[in-house]
Amino acid sequence: MNDASTMEVTGRSLMRRTILTLLGAIAAFGVLTASYATAELPGAAPTTPAATSAVMN
């Protein structure tokens, strides 16, 4: 049968798992944000033929 002590442990376990899941999601979001913030993005592409030839030379 289920008594109060069994339900208490299950409730704490569920809360602990929820908090750890949220902390993991926050950490993953932080890693992705830092990765995006430090990424080397390509420069702007030249739009005119003169600029294109100047970059090629």
N, C-alpha and C positions, 0 to 999 in steps of 0.2 A: 504494500500500500504506500501511497505517497503521504509523507508527513511533512511538517513545517521545515525540518532541517534539510531534507532533500530538495525542496523547492528553493530554499535560501541559497544553497550552493549553486543550483542551476541558474538562478537569477544573476548571481555575482559572476558566474562563468560567462553568461551571455553578455553582460555589460562589459566585462573585460575584453571579450572578443570584439565587441562593437567598437570600443575605444581604440583597441589596437588596429582594427581595420581603418578607422578614421585617421589615425596617426600615420599609417602606411600610405594612405591616399594623399595626405598632405605632403608627406616626404616625397612621394613620386611626382606630385605637381611641382614641388620646389626644384627637383632635379631637372624636370623638363623645362621649367622656366629659366633656370640657370643655363641650361644647354642652349636654349634659343637665344638668350641674351648675349652669350659669348660666341655664337656662331659667326663665322666669317662669311658675310654675304657678298655676292658678286657686285662689282661696280656697275654704275649706270652705263647702258649701252649707248654708243654714239648714234645720233639720229640723222645727221646730215652726211652726204658723201664726202665733204671736205674733212669732217671730223673723223670719218672712217679711215681715210687715206692717211691722216696725221697719226692715228693710232697704229696703223700698219707699219709706218716707217720708223 
